Amino acid sequence: MKNWFSRLYPVFVLILALSLGIASLVGSKDRVSFYEQRTLAAASLPTWGSLWDGSYLTQLETALGDRLPGRERLLKTYTHLNLALGRPVVNETVVTPQVLLPFQEYHYWDLDYLNEQAKESGAQFDALNQAVQSYGGYFLLMGLPPQSWYHREDYPAYMDDRDWHLQGIRNAFSQELARRNIPFLDMREAYQRMGTPPDYYYLSDHHYTLAGAYSAYYTMMEQVQADTGWPVLAVNREDLIWETLPNPFLGSYGRKLYGLWEAGETIQVAYQKDPIPFTRTDNGAPVEAKVLHLPETPEELVTYSTYMGGDVGETIIQTNRPSLK
């Protein structure tokens, strides 16, 4: 009996250790890593099946790694070291003196598959276009180039900017839309006609600046007016009060580098001189009728979530003006 117990004693110790580890992970409220912009792995209670096939230990190992004491400090130190060594890619981010960009893998592949995808998407947009037209509406699809294309010339010569892939996507989908007579506004061409203004995209973030987003909006409204003849009431620049926040801005790629790469960027906001009342729902639930989520002090860090309050699955804003189109 004593020999039997001595053999199973390590198993009991392991189960106790796992139980303590699980207890510290299950139900933890801090589930989001601000700098990594992802949800941290969490451990659930084990089942006989997950213990038997070993999947639970893998899950637990990942969760324990995400909750390692001092983990964020260690990752920040690691990032600082790599930046000090002048590594061209740190935390999957291409670091240049001018701009931060997403790292693109050194892989090339055949793009024939895009034609089939374009046909499938074209059929879906065609159905949507016909539905909108059936009740007297107008459907316009707008294509927006990503930050990696907008700053593609800043990629080092020995790195891929993936323009060959983006160009293939653009060609396949625009040709399919044209074949189906679906109105399409290509902002890539529009921005090139404008001279690709450098202040339309952030240097440390994959989002547009407010100036770039406003330009896309106004170009879209001009296209709607030209195609329909409707007296669409676009908001002109002079209808807005533009303000630059004094707060330091941390872009999405800057967050991946734990704020150690600074571009001195700020964020702009704009207010309507004559505000229009509206209601807002997020994911079907009524929320406060506002779009800007402003910082409480001029010193605190701001991110792109200043606009609209961050990523929301569905936001519906209604101005309740039935007289408009």
Helices and strands as residue ranges (DSSP letters): H 2-25, E 32-33, E 38-39, H 48-53, H 55-66, H 71-84, E 89-90, E 93-95, E 100-102, H 113-134, E 141-143, H 147-150, G 152-154, H 163-179, E 184-186, H 187-193, G 198-200, H 210-228, G 237-239, E 240-244, H 252-256, E 268-272, E 279-282, E 285-287, G 304-306, E 315-318
